[in-house]
């Protein structure tokens, strides 16, 4: 699997994502900078977590308007897999590549802990490595992860199977509507999620629950 990781000022999970992709695919991802207007021929583009541009204006609002995002949009329209984790999810929403919005956590506090996730739809490219309804562990670290969508949008994404992950076993850390933790685009090739699967892919992390997301993509690209 050929991949690329987007670098933006303020992101701090890029090294984690690069390490995970390298370890699982056996190939180091290429890196793409904010001002790049072209992206190499890859199977997967990842926008990692952090605090792009200091989360000024709104989380992801400035990053979503960088030249690289137009290049990502063009790749997504051609069917290339795109994944945004945490701040990356916020950026994808701000860029209009996914529906809905992420608001301040219901507690109004930064949350950093492990949660449980239910695989709501195991038929997406990103969840194919899991069983339907499987419960996995995954860490979160965010201040604005409270997913919200208006009633019409919510009905549509629920009805069309666009919910990839939900917070399970009463571990919702942010108040997200319907316990939504991750969604995919209508076409299914863009995923946004708040939890960090890249931080639970080997025994040194205390578990490998996040690994199947990446290995499932690897099998798809093989």
LINJODA-V217741 format. One record per residue. N is the residue number from 1. OMEGA is omega in whole degrees, 0 to 359 (* if undefined). BURIAL is + if it has 24 or more other C-alpha atoms within 12 Angstrom, else -. Layout:
# LINJODA-V217741
n:N omega:OMEGA burial:BURIAL
n:N omega:OMEGA burial:BURIAL
This chain:
# LINJODA-V217741
n:1 omega:177 burial:+
n:2 omega:184 burial:+
n:3 omega:177 burial:+
n:4 omega:178 burial:+
n:5 omega:181 burial:+
n:6 omega:178 burial:+
n:7 omega:179 burial:+
n:8 omega:178 burial:+
n:9 omega:178 burial:+
n:10 omega:176 burial:+
n:11 omega:180 burial:+
n:12 omega:178 burial:+
n:13 omega:181 burial:+
n:14 omega:180 burial:+
n:15 omega:177 burial:+
n:16 omega:181 burial:+
n:17 omega:178 burial:+
n:18 omega:180 burial:+
n:19 omega:181 burial:+
n:20 omega:180 burial:+
n:21 omega:179 burial:+
n:22 omega:183 burial:+
n:23 omega:186 burial:-
n:24 omega:182 burial:+
n:25 omega:183 burial:+
n:26 omega:180 burial:-
n:27 omega:177 burial:-
n:28 omega:179 burial:-
n:29 omega:171 burial:+
n:30 omega:177 burial:+
n:31 omega:183 burial:+
n:32 omega:184 burial:+
n:33 omega:185 burial:+
n:34 omega:184 burial:+
n:35 omega:179 burial:-
n:36 omega:179 burial:-
n:37 omega:176 burial:-
n:38 omega:179 burial:-
n:39 omega:181 burial:+
n:40 omega:178 burial:+
n:41 omega:182 burial:-
n:42 omega:178 burial:+
n:43 omega:186 burial:+
n:44 omega:174 burial:+
n:45 omega:182 burial:+
n:46 omega:171 burial:+
n:47 omega:185 burial:+
n:48 omega:183 burial:+
n:49 omega:180 burial:+
n:50 omega:184 burial:+
n:51 omega:185 burial:+
n:52 omega:180 burial:+
n:53 omega:176 burial:+
n:54 omega:183 burial:-
n:55 omega:177 burial:+
n:56 omega:186 burial:-
n:57 omega:171 burial:-
n:58 omega:180 burial:+
n:59 omega:177 burial:+
n:60 omega:186 burial:+
n:61 omega:180 burial:+
n:62 omega:181 burial:+
n:63 omega:182 burial:+
n:64 omega:183 burial:+
n:65 omega:177 burial:+
n:66 omega:182 burial:+
n:67 omega:183 burial:-
n:68 omega:182 burial:+
n:69 omega:175 burial:+
n:70 omega:177 burial:+
n:71 omega:178 burial:+
n:72 omega:179 burial:+
n:73 omega:180 burial:+
n:74 omega:178 burial:-
n:75 omega:180 burial:+
n:76 omega:179 burial:+
n:77 omega:178 burial:-
n:78 omega:176 burial:-
n:79 omega:178 burial:-
n:80 omega:179 burial:+
n:81 omega:178 burial:+
n:82 omega:179 burial:+
n:83 omega:175 burial:+
n:84 omega:182 burial:+
n:85 omega:178 burial:+
n:86 omega:178 burial:+
n:87 omega:176 burial:+
n:88 omega:175 burial:+
n:89 omega:179 burial:+
n:90 omega:180 burial:+
n:91 omega:180 burial:+
n:92 omega:177 burial:+
n:93 omega:180 burial:+
n:94 omega:180 burial:+
n:95 omega:179 burial:+
n:96 omega:179 burial:+
n:97 omega:175 burial:+
n:98 omega:180 burial:+
n:99 omega:176 burial:+
n:100 omega:181 burial:+
n:101 omega:176 burial:+
n:102 omega:183 burial:+
n:103 omega:176 burial:+
n:104 omega:177 burial:+
n:105 omega:182 burial:+
n:106 omega:180 burial:-
n:107 omega:185 burial:-
n:108 omega:180 burial:-
n:109 omega:172 burial:-
n:110 omega:182 burial:-
n:111 omega:178 burial:+
n:112 omega:181 burial:-
n:113 omega:177 burial:-
n:114 omega:177 burial:+
n:115 omega:173 burial:+
n:116 omega:178 burial:+
n:117 omega:171 burial:+
n:118 omega:176 burial:+
n:119 omega:186 burial:+
n:120 omega:178 burial:+
n:121 omega:182 burial:+
n:122 omega:183 burial:+
n:123 omega:177 burial:+
n:124 omega:179 burial:+
n:125 omega:185 burial:+
n:126 omega:184 burial:+
n:127 omega:185 burial:+
n:128 omega:178 burial:+
n:129 omega:180 burial:+
n:130 omega:175 burial:+
n:131 omega:177 burial:-
n:132 omega:179 burial:-
n:133 omega:181 burial:-
n:134 omega:177 burial:+
n:135 omega:180 burial:+
n:136 omega:175 burial:+
n:137 omega:177 burial:+
n:138 omega:178 burial:+
n:139 omega:173 burial:+
n:140 omega:176 burial:+
n:141 omega:183 burial:+
n:142 omega:179 burial:+
n:143 omega:183 burial:+
n:144 omega:183 burial:+
n:145 omega:184 burial:+
n:146 omega:185 burial:+
n:147 omega:179 burial:+
n:148 omega:172 burial:+
n:149 omega:178 burial:+
n:150 omega:187 burial:-
n:151 omega:181 burial:-
n:152 omega:179 burial:-
n:153 omega:180 burial:-
n:154 omega:179 burial:+
n:155 omega:181 burial:-
n:156 omega:184 burial:-
n:157 omega:175 burial:+
n:158 omega:183 burial:+
n:159 omega:183 burial:-
n:160 omega:175 burial:-
n:161 omega:182 burial:+
n:162 omega:176 burial:+
n:163 omega:182 burial:+
n:164 omega:182 burial:+
n:165 omega:172 burial:+
n:166 omega:171 burial:+
n:167 omega:186 burial:+
n:168 omega:174 burial:+
n:169 omega:176 burial:-
n:170 omega:179 burial:-
n:171 omega:178 burial:+
n:172 omega:187 burial:+
n:173 omega:191 burial:+
n:174 omega:181 burial:+
n:175 omega:181 burial:+
n:176 omega:179 burial:+
n:177 omega:181 burial:+
n:178 omega:179 burial:+
n:179 omega:184 burial:+
n:180 omega:180 burial:+
n:181 omega:181 burial:+
n:182 omega:181 burial:+
n:183 omega:175 burial:+
n:184 omega:178 burial:+
n:185 omega:179 burial:+
n:186 omega:181 burial:+
n:187 omega:177 burial:-
n:188 omega:183 burial:+
n:189 omega:177 burial:+
n:190 omega:179 burial:+
n:191 omega:170 burial:+
n:192 omega:179 burial:+
n:193 omega:179 burial:+
n:194 omega:180 burial:+
n:195 omega:186 burial:+
n:196 omega:179 burial:+
n:197 omega:181 burial:+
n:198 omega:181 burial:+
n:199 omega:176 burial:+
n:200 omega:184 burial:+
n:201 omega:179 burial:+
n:202 omega:186 burial:-
n:203 omega:179 burial:-
n:204 omega:177 burial:-
n:205 omega:184 burial:-
n:206 omega:179 burial:-
n:207 omega:183 burial:-
n:208 omega:185 burial:+
n:209 omega:180 burial:+
n:210 omega:187 burial:+
n:211 omega:185 burial:+
n:212 omega:177 burial:+
n:213 omega:182 burial:+
n:214 omega:180 burial:+
n:215 omega:176 burial:+
n:216 omega:176 burial:+
n:217 omega:179 burial:+
n:218 omega:178 burial:+
n:219 omega:180 burial:-
n:220 omega:184 burial:+
n:221 omega:184 burial:-
n:222 omega:* burial:-
